[in-house]
């Protein structure tokens, strides 16, 4: 490819200098991209991430949205993700679309995830799925009900949707020894008609009348609260910040943004930490590297009352998940995060 590019340059250097500049840029990026990818290594030993005995351990990955050609049928992704999620009590991913066998054949309503994704979920040992993404109702109520049935059959819990507002906002509690953690999910601004209501199926959203009661109750039953939240492209940076800070003010300890989109910054705010978007765990092929950059969060609520959060830089696409160690990608991701370790007093 490089030889072909050089021949093209020789033949066209006098004809169109703009084309020449563009091609030179692409060649340089291709060469550098190959060099940097050598620094993105396959997932290795994760035992070094084991935390003190008695800790509640949680691993959270970003949005899972494989392309149709490999949707739910990619063992290399499943194997590498399974390694990353190892040694955790709770293993969480976000689905970017409904699971539906018939809808996947439609080109008009956008992507759906084929039920064969069950092999990926089982091999990865995922036990909680976030469903509050703004695409989860793209096939209507039928697609969402099919997704709920699919998860129920496979013994996987879900957060972020329900047959009513109460069910959609209901936290999942997990206890170990004398510590308890609560986890729930929201959609920052669901499309019209998608919000769960009284006896109405839909996604969880910020309800100023009802959610504070849920959070107060969760705070009385747990030592820490984690909220996974889907921000859409329609949410401005300031709107995201205002909502996230409001949730921290109401007692949340960790906020994890999981909507489809690039990795974003992290903010320490009062007693908590806000990850505005941790990136995609799997996504269709993309030309730009930032679409592949993400992090995996390893969270431990330790017996002595501290919460430790580690961010593992990843290069994730439709066919593989790799850790980014010691190269350009790790530098880019770490620079965006500002840190790689956060410790909270709970």
N, C-alpha and C positions, 0 to 999 in steps of 0.2 A: 504493500500500500504506500509506504514511504517513497519507494522508487517511482511509482506511478505519479505520485504527487510532485516529485522533483522534475520528472519529464514534462509534466503539465506546466510547471513554473517556467522552464526553459523555453517552451513553445509560446507562452503567452505573456512573457514579461514586458513586451512592448505594446501588446494589444490592449490590455485592460489592467492598469495598475491596481484598481480597487479589488478586482478578483484575486490578484496576486497577494495583496495584503491579507485578505480574508483566508485564503488557503494556507498561507504561512502561519497564521494564527491557529487554525485548526490542526495543522501538523504539529506545532509546538505543544498544544494542549493534549494531543493524542500521545505524544512521546512522554510528556510529564505525567499524564494520567496513568500510563503504564508503569512508570517508576513509582508513583505514589501507591498504586494498588499493590505493589510488592510489599508495602508496609502494612497492608490490611491482612491480618493473618486469620486463619480459621480459628474457631473457638477452641481454646485449650482447657487447661485444668482450672475448674471453677472452685475447687475445694478451698483455695486461699481466701475465698469470700465468706467462709463459714464464720458466724458470729458467736458470741458467748452462749454457752449452754443455757437453755431456758428462754432464749429470745424468741419473739414472734417474728418470723422472717417472711418477707413479701417481695416478689419480683413483678414489676410492671413493665410491659412492652407497649409500644405505640400501636398505631392503627394497622390492622391486617387487611390488605386489599390486593390479593394476587390477580394477575391478568387472567382472562378467560382460558387461555391455552394451558395454564398450569393450576388453575384455581382448585385448591384443596387436594392436589395430587403431586406434590413435590417433596419427595423424601429427603432431599438434601437440606431444604429449609427446615423441615420437621426435625431432623436429626440435630442440626446445629442449634436450633431454638431450644430443643429439649435439654441440651447441655447447658445453655445459658440459664434456663429456669430451674436447674437442679438445686436441690438442698433448700427449697423454700416451702413454707407451709401453704402460702397462697400464691397462685401463679395466674396473673391477670393479663388479658389482651383486650383490645377494642376491635370489634368487627365494623368495618366501614360500610357494609351493605347487608341486606337480609340474606338468609340461607333459604333458597327456594329452588326446587328441582325443575319446575316448569319455567319460572321467570328467567332463568339463566339463558334460555333460548331466544328471549326477546331483545331486539336491538333498540327499541323505542324508549324504554323506561330507564335505561342505564344498567350498570352491572349488578348481578346478584351472585352470591357465592354458592357453589354446588355443594350438596350434602356430603360429598366425599371428603369435605374438609374435616370430617370426624376423625380420619386417620391422623391428620396433622394435630388436632386437639388432643387425641389420646397419646400419641408419641411425645408430645410436648408436655403432657400432664397438666394441661390448663384446667383449672377448676372454677374460675370465675371469668365471665365474659361481660364486658361493658357494651351496652346496646344503645346508648344515648346519642350516637352519631347522627348528624342531620340527613344522612342518606338511608337510615334504617327503615323508613316508611316509604321509600321510593316505589315499592310495589303495593302500597296500601296496607289495609288491615290484614288482608289475607297473607301477604308476605311476612308480616311481623308475627302473626299467629303461627305460621309454619316454622319460623325461627325459634319461637318459644317452645314449640313441640319438639323440635330437633334437639335443643339443649336439654330439655327434660328427659328425653329418651337416652341421651348420652350422659346423664348424671352431672351436668354442668350448671352451676348457678349463674344467674345474670343480675346485673344492676343497671338501672337507668330507664327501664320501660315497665309498663304494667297495664292491667285492665282497669286501673283507676289511678288517681293521683297519689293516693295513699300507698298503693302497691309499687308504683314507679319510684317513689322517693324512699322506700323502705331500705334501711341499711342492712348489710350483712355483718354479723358480729363473729369474731373469732377470739377464743381465749386459750391461753396456755399458762399453767401455773396460776399466778395471781394477777396476770395482765390480760386486758381485753382491748381489741382494736375494732373500730367501726369503719366500714367502707361503703360509700354510696356514689352515685353518678348523676350528672346533670347535663342538660343541653343549654347553652347560654342563651340562645334565641331560636327556638324551633320554628320551622315554617308554619304559616297559618293553618290551624286545624290539627296540628301534630301534637300539641301539648296534652298530656294526660289530665283528665278532669274527674269530676264525680261520676263514677260508673262509665267512664269513657277511656278507651284504650289510647295510649300515646306515650310520649317520652317525658321524663322528668325535667322540670325546668325550675328556675328560681321563682318561687311563689312567696311574695313578701308577707303574706298572711299565714301561710302554713309551714313553710320551710324552717323558719326560726324555731318553731315548736319541735320539729323533728330533730334539729341540731341540738337543742337544749336537752331533749330526752336522750339522744345518743351520747351527749357529754356526761350525763349522769350514769350511763351504763358502761362506759368505756374509759380507757386511759388516754386514747388518742383517736383522732378522726382523720381519715383520708377521703378526699373528694376527687373523683375523676370527672373532668368537664370537657365537653366538646364545644370549642369556639368555632364559629364559621368565618368565612372570608368577609362577611358583611359586618362583623364586629370590628370596630376600630381598636387600635392599640389602647387608647384611653378607656374605652368601654370594657375591654378585657381586664385592664388594671383595676378599674373601679369595682367590678363584680368580684374579682379574686380577693381584693383587699376587704371588701364587705364580708366575704365568707370567713376570712381569717379573723376579723373583728367579732364574728359570731361563734368563735371557738374552734374552727378548723385548724389542724396542725400542718397538713400537707395538701396542696392542690396540684393535680397533675393534668395538664392539657393534653388531650389525645386526638384531637380532630385531624383529618387528613391535611397535610401541609408540612412545610419545612420546620426543622428544629428552631426553637426560639430561645430567648434569654431566660435566666432564672433570677428571681428576686427574693431576697430575705426581707420579710416584713413582720415587724413585731416578734411574736413568739413562733411564727411559722415560716414556711418556704413555699414559693410559687414557681412551678415549672409551667410556663405558658404554652409550650408544645414540645413533647419529647420526640417528635418525628414519626416516621412510618416504620413499622416492623417489617412490612413487605409491601411492595407497590409495583405497578407496571414499569417497564423499562423507561428510563429518563436520560436525556442527554446531559443535563447539568448535575454536577456532583452533589449540590446541596439537597436535591430531592432524595438522595440515598443516605444522607447523614442523619443519624438518630442516636438515642441513648436508651439503654436499659437501666431501670432503677432497681437497685437492691436495697431494700429497707429493712431495718431491724429495730424492733422495740425491745430494748434490753431490760433484764429484770430489775436493774438499779434505777430505771426510770428515764434513761436517755434514749433518744431515737437517732439512729445513724442512717444516713442516706448516701449511697455511693452511686455515681453515674458511670456506666460503662459505655464508652463511645463505640458506635457500631457503623458499619457500612452495610445497608440492607437494601436488597432489590428483590426481584421476583424469583430468583433462583438460588440465592445464598444469603447467609447472614454471617458477617465477619466482624471481629473486633478490630478496631483501629488502634494500633499500638506503635508509638515511636515514629510516626511519619507525618506527612502533611495533613491527612484527614484528622488525625488525633489533635494536631495543633489547632486546626480550624474549629473543631467541635469544642475543645477545651476553652478556646478564646471566646466562643459564643456563650458558653455556660458561665464562665468567670470563675468556676471552681469545680472540683470533682467530688468533694466530700462535705456534707452538711451534718452538723450535730445539733439536735434540739433537746432542750430540757423539758420533759413532759411532767 
